[in-house]
Amino acid sequence: MGRSKIPAMLGEVLTAIVTPFRADGSLHLDRFQELARHLVDHGSDGLVVAGTTGESPTLADEERLALFAAAVDAVGDRATVIAGTGTYSTAHSIHLTEKAHALGVDGFLVVTPYYNKPPQRGIVEHFKAIGAVSDRPIVVYNIPGRVVVNIEPETIVELAEIPTVRAVKQANDDLDEARRIVAETDLALYAGDDVLVHPFLELGGVGGVCVHTHLVGPRVKEMVSAYRSGETERARQLDAELRPAYDLLKVQTNPIAVKAALNLLGHDVGGLRLPLVDATEDEVGRIRGCLERLGIAEPAAA
């Protein structure tokens, strides 16, 4: 295939940033930009905007585009901005990708088309069509737990032949499939579940598109850096210390738990849009317990 692996192109630690809302449910762009700067100051090499964690299914197109523009404005000079432009409609995904390209984002996160369950050859054609409208890199987002369909390793090999497909966010804990991506393609492999970052590093992965980095970004960046520098035992130790962060994200469907955690820490990202709902009192208590175990339960500085 001829292309080299590209860990430096998009970054090693990417945070799938939440979307802050005001009390009336509208976008809070000022708070979004504050959070974006905070994340880049605390371990994130880049941000994924309007992904699953950003509640993309409930965002109007103009809201997505406003978030992309706000991210580029806030951190585009020192971090990568990856726009979540994938939907279950190829034509709609193309539209969002063209608009995001014009706003100056660095790349696109394109999820497997969901709900309509295309065959594997349909997935290939979907990505070919999107890849034709921009020369910027696409990160293929394989998350069978949410979209039902798994992008099979053989299909990922086909996707790797599309010039603008440059990476895979693999939210699939089958390590054999991850190993095949590294062995059979030149795509950069990102962990799509936070608990997979360290195992994927051991397989030759680049890093992760993470949620827990809202809370423990510096530690995750240290873990990746330690592994890269050959301090494998230190990386393993840091991964073990991050266990409460993994537990926190299991409390409730993402991004319910991380938004509750951010609010507890003083970041005031607001609530969620239906059909997602706020964490219950019991869930907030469990989330607070995880933060205490991480040693970060004190409110964030204003």
N, C-alpha and C positions, 0 to 999 in steps of 0.2 A: 504493500500500500504506500510506503514511502514517507509517510508523515511521522514525525517524532511525537512522543508523548509530551503533554503540555501542562505540567503541574503549575507553572508560573502564569499561565495565560489568564485564568479566571481566579486563581487563588486556591489555597488549600482548605481554609475554613470559611465557608459561606453560611451566612445566617438567613434562614427563611423568615423574614421579618413579619411580625404581626401588623395588622392594620388598626390603628387607634380610632375609636369613634367618640364623638361627643355624646352628651346625655340624650340628645334628640335622635341619635343614630346616624348622624352625618359624619363624613370623614373629618378627622382632626389632623389636618396636614402639618400644622406647626408641631404638634406632638410627634407625628411620624418623623419629621426631620430631626427633631431632638433625639429620638430613639435611634435613628440611623447613625447620627454622629456618635452617640454613646457606644453603639455596637462596634463601629470602626475603631473607636478609641480603645476598645476592650477586646481585641483578639480577632475580629472579623476582617478577612481580606476582601470580602465582597458581600453583597446582599442579594437575595432572591426576593423580588417584590411581586405580590399578588399570586403567591402559590397557595397550597393548601392551608398553610399556617396564616396566610394573609386573608383567608376567607373569600377566595376568588369566586366561588359559585354565587355569592350574594352581591358582588360588585358589578355595577353598571360599567359599560365600556368607558364612558367618560371618567369614571372614578379610577379605573385601572390606569388610564393614561395620565391622570393627574398625579397618581402615586409614582408612576415611572418618572415623570418630569421632576417631581419633588425630590426623588432619590438622586437623580443625576445632579440636580442643583445642590443638594446638601453634601454629597460625598463623592460625586463622580470624578473629582480631581485626584482622589487618593484611594479609591476602592472601586471594584467592579460592581456594576449594576446589571443583574440578570432579570429580565422581564418575564413573568409568567404569562405566556400568550397561547398556551394550548387549551383547546376545548374539545368537545365531542364532534364539532363541525369543522371540517377542513377549511371551508371558505371563511368562517368566522376566525379561525386561527390565523389564516393568511392576513386577514384585515388587521387584526391586533398586532401581528408581527411587523407589518409594513408601518403602522402608526408608531410602534415602539422604536423601530429603526430610525424613523425621522426625529424622534426625541433624543437620540444619542445614547441609548443603552449599549452595553457591551456584549450582550448575548441574550439568548432566549431559553427559558425552561418550557419544554413542550411535553405535556403528559400524554400517556397512551389514551387514545379516544375512549371515553367511558360511556356506559349505559348501552350504546348501540352494538357493542361486542363485535368489532370487525375481525375478520380472519387475519392471519399474520400477513398475507400479501396486501391487505387493505392498509395495515399499519405502515408498511413500507411505502406505499403510494402516498399516504397522508404526510409522512415526513419528507418525501421527495418534493411534494408540492409546496410545503412550507419552506423547505430549504432553498427553493428557487427564488425567493423574493428578497433575500438579504444575504450579504457575504459574511455576516457575523455569526459566531458559533452558536450551535444549538446543543443544549443538554437534553438528552432523551430521559424522560422521567418514567421509570418502570415501577409501578406501585400496584401490584396485583391485589393487595388487600383492600384497596379502595375501588379499583376499576374492574375487578374480576378477572380480566384477561392478563396473562403474563406475556411479556415480550420474550420469546424463547431465544436462547443463545444463538441459534442459527439465524434468527431474524436480526439480532443485534449485529451479527457479522455483515449482513446485507446493509443495514443502516450505516455501518461504518464506511461504506463505499460512497455515501452521499458526501460531497466535499465539505459542507458546512456542519455536518454532524460531528462533533468533536469530543463529546463526553457523555457519560451515562450516570444518572442519579438512580442507583439501584436500591429500591426499598423492598428488597427480597432477601431473606436471610439464608438462602441456599448458597453456601460458600462455593460449591462446585460451579454453579452458574457464574458467580463473580470471578472465579479463577479462570474460567473459559474466556470471559470478556478480556481479561488482561493478557491471556496467552494468544488469543486468536484475532484480536483487533489492536489498533493503536489508539483506541479511545481512552480518555482519562476516566477512571472509575471513582465516583464519589459515593460514599455511603448515604443512603436515603433514610436510614433510621439511625438515631444517635448512638445506640448501643453497638452498631456495626462499624463505627469509625476505626477503632483499634484493630478488629479482625481484618478489615479491608486493607489497612496499612500493611499488615503482615502478608497480604496476598499481592501487594504491589499497587494498591489504590493510592489516589492523590490526597484524599481527605474526606470531608463530608459537607453535605448541605444540611445544616443542623437547626434544631429548635432550642436545645439546652444552652446554646451559646448566648442566648438572651441573658442568661443567669451566670454562666461559668465560662465565658468566652476566653479569658486569659489562660485558664487551666487547660482548655481544649487545645488552644494554640500551642501551649507548652508541651502537651502530650505529642502532638504531631511533630513539633520541632525536635523533641527528644528522640523520637523514633527515627527521624531523618538523619540525625547526627550519630546514630548508632547506640544511643542510650536506651536499649530495648527494655531493660528492667525498670528504668525510671518511667518509661511510657506505660508499661504494664501496671505499675504502681498508681500512676495518675488515673488510668482507666478504672481501677478498682475504687479509687477515691471519688470518682464521678457517679458511682452506683446510685446515690440518692437522687441525682438529677434524672437518671433513667427511670427510677421509681416514680418520681414526680409526674413524668409525662404519661405514666400508665393510669393515673388517678381517674382521668376522664378523657373523652375524645379530644384530640388536638384541634384547635388551640385553646380549649377551655382552661386547661390547667396552667399553661404558661401565661395566659393573660391574667389569671388570678394571682400567680406568683409575682408578675410584674407590678400589679396593683399593690400587693402586700409590700413590695420593695420601694414603693413611692414613685413609680414611673407613670401611673395614672393613664393607662391605655384604654380605659372605658370597658364597656361590655361587649357583647357579641350580637350578631344579627341572627334572627330566627332563620332556620330551625335550630341553630345552636343556642344554648342557654347558659347562664352564669353557673359557676360552681356552687354546689350546695354548702351549707354551713359545715357539714361533716367533711366534704371534700376539701374545703378551704383549710380545715384543721389538719388534714393529712398533708396538704401541700405545704403548710407552714412547718410541719414536722420535717419534711424533706429539706426545706431551706435551712432549718436549724442544724440538721445533720451535715449539711454542706458548709455550715459556719457563715451563712450570709443572710441571716434573718433580720439584721438591722436595716431600717429604712435607708433607701438610697439618698445621697446628698442632693439637695435642691439645685 
